[in-house]
Amino acid sequence: MSRTDGKYDVAVIGAGHAGVEAALAPARLGFRVLLLTLDRLAVGRMSCNPAIGGLAKGHLVREIDALGGEMARAIDAVGIHFKLLNRSRGPAVQGPRAQADRDGYSAYMLGVVENEPNIDLKDGEAADLIVTGGEIRGLVTATGEKYSADSVILTAGTFLSAVMFTGDRKVAGGRRNEPAAERLGERMRTLGFRTARLKTGTPPRVRRSTVDWSRAWEQKPDRPPLPFSFGTESIDRPQVSCWITRTNDKTHDIIRRNLDRSPLFRGEIGGAGPRYCPSIEDKIHRFAHQPSHHVFLEIEGGDSDLVYPNGLSTSLPEDVQEEFLRSIPGLEECEMVIPGYAVEYDFFPSDQIRRSLETTLVEGLYLAGQMNGTSGYEEAAAQGIMAGINAANRCRGDRPLVLSRAEAYIGVLVDDLVTRVPREPYRMFTSRAEHRLILRHDTADVRLAPVGAALGLASEAAARRAAEKDRDARREIAYLSSRTAPFHEANELTERLEAGPVRPGTKVVEILRRPAVSYDDILPLRDGEPLPAPPLRREVEVRVKYAGYVERQIRLVEKLKKMENRSIPTHFAYEEVGGLSNEAEEKLTAFRPETLGVASRIEGVTPADVSLLVVYLDRWERTEELS
Ligand SMILES: Cc1cc2nc3c(=O)[nH]c(=O)nc-3n(C[C@H](O)[C@H](O)[C@H](O)COP(=O)(O)OP(=O)(O)OC[C@H]3O[C@@H](n4cnc5c(N)ncnc54)[C@H](O)[C@@H]3O)c2cc1C
């Protein structure tokens, strides 16, 4: 028997990306945690792409780190190809991403969990929940062991009543070579919970030594790599390249010819798949006009002999997968080691959880991760840490921690889940966040380290570092705002940069605000004041350049609250609203809402979409008045 005689403060079911963070948070806060999972060797396993982060997802990872979670440190330890995405675009939409050593990532997370003294990690299947008087009391495993717990966090991922499909082969299982969890979903239904079906898929894997790399285009990693964790000083692990190739007419012909052999097209899979990460057969069918699609060849680890062809998710039969792989430049002679497949699974429509992620039906029972209708490791981990924090808060009689939409992408994620039920796997995008200029990935520490430290989860040192960063940035901006630019030097500079003339008495901060001027350009306009370190210069530059936008954004959100009854003309041209997501444009055009309030509640229309509508509506009304 365990060191706790079967009595725990918190029990976590499932040790995927949600489960690991959900267990670590209460354990680090001093609570006794049971982490029960089907197979300990699958702790933190990456079911699909061997990568962490990406647009908006990278923000979530840095927020998890600032709160005191593990995901950022894990990827910093095992990342093999770091890249800041959208580097050439505005700071709000840039996102850090890194390819991982797939097995290394799992091994790292297993090590962290095993070395956490307050976690008892056990292999086993949770089959039943002990509930009395509407309150959770514990769980029972498939082999009959009973564990009592004050709170239980369910993070079963894609495993509930899961079925995997490759062509006409259909097997029960949540992931390749792993069983499905049948009993727990059934038990949840007897407790009154509703379930629905979703699906996702993964590409085949090919042998690295059989790829002709000379036929693909090399993408080098960032040098130096930008770590995810605010506590990591540098990434020392050797980095590898990623390679890009493309599908072509031949690939598309093979797939089109075999669409009737796809379980998706034969109607065998009922659950909706991720709109933004479709299978290759779906892409070829839906975007029939596109002659080719990118394929990113990502090595699964420094020493791994497997390559992940990102972009080729499929559930077509194995022979078709082999045939279309070999039509792609660089893969002509490739050996397919593992075929791709789709998986369909149960999830709990998210109107059954509160903002704390506690269920509405059973007190002390929390749901986190893919089971709430989301998709992605980062979305799962973000919910995991919040459920873990809130289970711990419940143990100590504290109010739940709820982050607002203006504080964090995590706040946006949870708010979206409790206001609209995902009909397709939900993934995070920067466009979902109306405050995205405030919620930049590089400000996650300033926004959330104090929250993490107040909880006792993030270290005092991390909170101090964030406070110093903020104070130093403010101090430098105050200095640049008070310093008058030396007239001749300033004019010489702006002339060279084609940044417009400078009047006598202009402050240095006003010159930095000009788009063509970087912080390093204004260095000669400072006096002997000590220079800030390079990361702080970037921070100052971004804060100065975007201060106006940020203030406007906050005012706009305030204004939005008053916009509930504002009419939208029936003939309003949604297709002219730049930046509106495809989904919002589609739904608004179909529904033609009468007011902004109604528009804002249509599923798929985000607050960010509504903000754009306001701007275009103003413009539209001005032109209508003039015409
Ligand atoms: C084939 C496939 C393809 C995918 N493709 C993509 C993709 O393209 N893009 C994307 O963003 N995401 C994709 N995903 C989803 C991604 O894997 C998940 O978003 C992420 O892993 C969710 O994390 P989680 O912690 O919620 O669940 P998981 O990582 O699935 O972890 C769940 C854990 O719970 C355990 N468990 C389940 N039931 C029980 C039980 N009754 N008792 C004990 N333990 C239990 C399991 O063993 C597992 O360890 C894919 C998943 C699969 C399986």
The ligand as a Tripos MOL2 file, in Angstrom:
@<TRIPOS>MOLECULE
LIG
   53    58     1     0     0
SMALL
NO_CHARGES

@<TRIPOS>ATOM
      1 C1         -4.0300    9.9500  -32.9870 C.3       1 LIG1
      2 C2         -4.0170   11.2940  -32.3640 C.ar      1 LIG1
      3 C3         -3.7880   12.3950  -33.1380 C.ar      1 LIG1
      4 C4         -3.7840   13.6680  -32.5960 C.ar      1 LIG1
      5 N1         -3.5450   14.7060  -33.4010 N.ar      1 LIG1
      6 C5         -3.4690   15.9420  -32.8750 C.ar      1 LIG1
      7 C6         -3.1620   17.0540  -33.6910 C.ar      1 LIG1
      8 O1         -2.9500   16.9230  -34.8880 O.2       1 LIG1
      9 N2         -3.1170   18.2860  -33.1370 N.ar      1 LIG1
     10 C7         -3.3500   18.4480  -31.8110 C.ar      1 LIG1
     11 O2         -3.3000   19.5810  -31.3310 O.2       1 LIG1
     12 N3         -3.6420   17.4180  -31.0160 N.ar      1 LIG1
     13 C8         -3.7100   16.1810  -31.5170 C.ar      1 LIG1
     14 N4         -4.0130   15.1300  -30.7340 N.ar      1 LIG1
     15 C9         -4.4510   15.4170  -29.4140 C.3       1 LIG1
     16 C10        -3.3860   15.5210  -28.3700 C.3       1 LIG1
     17 O3         -2.7600   14.3110  -28.2310 O.3       1 LIG1
     18 C11        -4.1240   15.9190  -27.1470 C.3       1 LIG1
     19 O4         -4.6150   17.2270  -27.3420 O.3       1 LIG1
     20 C12        -3.3540   15.9250  -25.8840 C.3       1 LIG1
     21 O5         -2.5700   14.8040  -25.7440 O.3       1 LIG1
     22 C13        -4.3760   16.0390  -24.7920 C.3       1 LIG1
     23 O6         -3.8040   15.8960  -23.5470 O.3       1 LIG1
     24 P1         -4.6380   15.2400  -22.4110 P.3       1 LIG1
     25 O7         -3.7730   15.3030  -21.2180 O.co2     1 LIG1
     26 O8         -5.9720   15.8310  -22.3410 O.co2     1 LIG1
     27 O9         -4.8390   13.7360  -22.8480 O.3       1 LIG1
     28 P2         -3.8000   12.5720  -23.2950 P.3       1 LIG1
     29 O10        -2.4940   13.1510  -23.6650 O.co2     1 LIG1
     30 O11        -4.5380   11.7860  -24.2640 O.co2     1 LIG1
     31 O12        -3.6140   11.7770  -21.9370 O.3       1 LIG1
     32 C14        -4.6390   11.0560  -21.3440 C.3       1 LIG1
     33 C15        -4.0400   10.0900  -20.3500 C.3       1 LIG1
     34 O13        -5.0810    9.5190  -19.5780 O.3       1 LIG1
     35 C16        -4.8340    8.1400  -19.4040 C.3       1 LIG1
     36 N5         -6.1470    7.5120  -19.1520 N.ar      1 LIG1
     37 C17        -7.2310    7.5560  -19.9420 C.ar      1 LIG1
     38 N6         -8.2740    6.9400  -19.3470 N.ar      1 LIG1
     39 C18        -7.8240    6.5020  -18.1450 C.ar      1 LIG1
     40 C19        -8.4210    5.7880  -17.0700 C.ar      1 LIG1
     41 N7         -9.6890    5.4090  -17.1060 N.pl3     1 LIG1
     42 N8         -7.6660    5.5010  -16.0050 N.ar      1 LIG1
     43 C20        -6.3710    5.8740  -15.9370 C.ar      1 LIG1
     44 N9         -5.7570    6.5600  -16.9310 N.ar      1 LIG1
     45 C21        -6.4680    6.8700  -18.0160 C.ar      1 LIG1
     46 C22        -4.1610    7.7160  -20.6850 C.3       1 LIG1
     47 O14        -3.3900    6.5740  -20.4740 O.3       1 LIG1
     48 C23        -3.2970    8.9460  -20.9930 C.3       1 LIG1
     49 O15        -2.0450    8.8350  -20.3770 O.3       1 LIG1
     50 C24        -4.0240   13.8310  -31.2330 C.ar      1 LIG1
     51 C25        -4.2580   12.7200  -30.4280 C.ar      1 LIG1
     52 C26        -4.2540   11.4550  -30.9880 C.ar      1 LIG1
     53 C27        -4.5000   10.2650  -30.1080 C.3       1 LIG1
@<TRIPOS>BOND
     1     1     2 1
     2     2     3 ar
     3     2    52 ar
     4     3     4 ar
     5     4     5 ar
     6     4    50 ar
     7     5     6 ar
     8     6     7 ar
     9     6    13 1
    10     7     8 2
    11     7     9 ar
    12     9    10 ar
    13    10    11 2
    14    10    12 ar
    15    12    13 ar
    16    13    14 ar
    17    14    15 1
    18    14    50 ar
    19    15    16 1
    20    16    17 1
    21    16    18 1
    22    18    19 1
    23    18    20 1
    24    20    21 1
    25    20    22 1
    26    22    23 1
    27    23    24 1
    28    24    25 2
    29    24    26 1
    30    24    27 1
    31    27    28 1
    32    28    29 2
    33    28    30 1
    34    28    31 1
    35    31    32 1
    36    32    33 1
    37    33    34 1
    38    33    48 1
    39    34    35 1
    40    35    36 1
    41    35    46 1
    42    36    37 ar
    43    36    45 ar
    44    37    38 ar
    45    38    39 ar
    46    39    40 ar
    47    39    45 ar
    48    40    41 1
    49    40    42 ar
    50    42    43 ar
    51    43    44 ar
    52    44    45 ar
    53    46    47 1
    54    46    48 1
    55    48    49 1
    56    50    51 ar
    57    51    52 ar
    58    52    53 1
@<TRIPOS>SUBSTRUCTURE
     1 LIG1         1 GROUP 0 **** ****
